[in-house]
Structures are given as C-alpha cells and as structure tokens.
C-alpha cells in the first residue's frame, strides 16, 4: 500500500476494523513513517479525552421526570375531564358565586336613592325659625332657639 | 444471580398495558442519550429537556417498533433526529470563532488534553468539549460522538444515521483528521 492509501485506511486501523493482512501492512508502514505514527498517537489522545470526559452521570430524577410525562399521557381523557371538573367544583364555582353576591351588594349600595320623608317635605314649606315647633329632634329645637 | 431482561420483552410488556415497565428502558439508555444530546446541543439543561422528549417520542411510537434494529439503535436515531431538528429550529449561532475559543480557553484546553486517565472529570471540561464539537459540521459531530463517546460499532452508527458503512468510515476519518489539525498544539504526543 502507498502512503496515501494507508492514510485513507488509518482511521479504520485505529478502530480495529481491518483484516489481519491489512493491519500487518500498516504496522510495517508505521515503523518507518513518523507522520502516520503521530496522527495515530494524536487520535489516541483525543479518544482518551472523549472517553474520560463524559460529563453526564446516571440520574434517577431524569427517569422519574420521563415516567411522570408518560403517566400524564396515559391518563384517560375522561379522568382528565373529571379532574378539571372537580377543580371547577372545589374552587371556581364557589369563587364565581361569591363574586356574584359581592357584585349584587355593590350594585345595591351604589344605586340606593336618598329617602325623603313626609316630615322633610312639610318642614321645607315652613320658615326656618318656626321649624322647631314641628321637629321631633330636641337638639334641633335647642339650635333654632339659640340655646 | 442478576436476571437479564431483554429490551424486546420489556417493550412487549409496555404494549400489553404496563406503561411503568418503560422505566427499565429509560434507566438503561438515559445516560447515553443525555450524553449525546449534551455533546450535540452544548447545554446540560437543553440536553435534559431534549432527552426527555426523545424518550417520550420513543414511547409514543413504541407500537411501530418492529424489532428490525435494536431498541438502542432506534432510540439513538430518534435522539439524532430530534437534536438535529432542535439545532436547526434554534439556528444556534456560535458566539465565538474557533480562534476566539482557543484564545479564551487555551489553558483549559491544555488541561483537558493533557490530563491523565485517572484525573477526575470536571464538568467544565465536558462543557469545553461540547463547545469544541460545536465547531464541527453536523455530520462530523454526529459520527464522532456516536463512536467516541457512545462506543458504537461502525454498523450501529450506519444503522442509527441511516448511512452506508463507507460513509461512516469516510466521515470518521475526515473528522479525526480535521480535529488533529485543529488541535495539534494541544495534542502532545511522544515528546512532540
């Protein structure tokens, strides 16, 4: 094999993918070829670095997360609906009820008209100085008499 | 004695109405799928989200699994396609050029490639390696991660990526040569 052919096959040689005959030929070439030898040594360093630097460790938490997503997928639609209905019954329905009652109270308070009594109408027709005679409130009488 | 349960038997159990049995498969392959996602996407948090989606997708398609390939090859194929989609959708832009990366992380690179096999793995080394891989093109990165980090055979890689054996050989050779040139300065060998 020529140097170029060996360069083509070097990666397969590195991975142990060549037959015995090809491997022997490359081994013989490597004894006299520094550039191929260095290439192989550098790949070895790269390979060791990759296998040493995995960065990821097994994680039970990961398995749990996947399985909870799968359990979610497996929950029948009726159950999901029943669950959302139960949330509605437990929380949303009472909230809506209270809200409605509160709104009614607000409306009642804001739309309340001031009440006008017969006494107010009659007193309006009488001069202020004489109003004490018709008033039920003794403090009014004292005020009007300047006491 | 440990009882070895075949993936195929677990899949049958899941399909017969026991979804909890799927946890056996998730536990068996999660580390390798998450590692692939991490090295492809370069971010541990995105990687875990992506890996979860991979397992959920695999579960949803389990009825279509015919057993022509092994479950591991099948789930890796889903992972490769999913990560490729994610990268394309996000149109992830590299924030720094190769030269900027070398300039900024030169010391860490030295440390990464000169550490002895007994050296404890540091998480920043894994991040650095992921950054480094992000500078390879998609096809080169896929084949290198599957071979070097997930330890797949050429046949398994071909099946996972849906490419010929010759394409696997040629991509691996090209990727190694590219990295050898790019990282020559850091790959100290035989006193060179």
Interface residues (C-beta under 8 A of the other chain):
Chain A: X8 X10 X11 X12 X14 X15 X17 X37 X38 X39 X41 X42 X43 X44 X45 X46 X47 X48 X49 X50 X51 X52 X53 X54 X55 X56 X57 X58 X59 X60 X62 X63 X65 X66 X67 X69 X70 X71 X73 X74
Chain B: X19 X20 X22 X23 X26 X27 X30 X31 X34 X35 X38 X39 X44 X47 X48 X51 X52 X55 X56 X59 X60 X112 X113 X115 X117 X119 X121 X123 X125 X126 X127 X129 X130 X144 X147 X148 X149 X151 X154 X169 X172 X173 X176 X177 X179 X180 X183 X184 X187 X188 X189 X190 X192
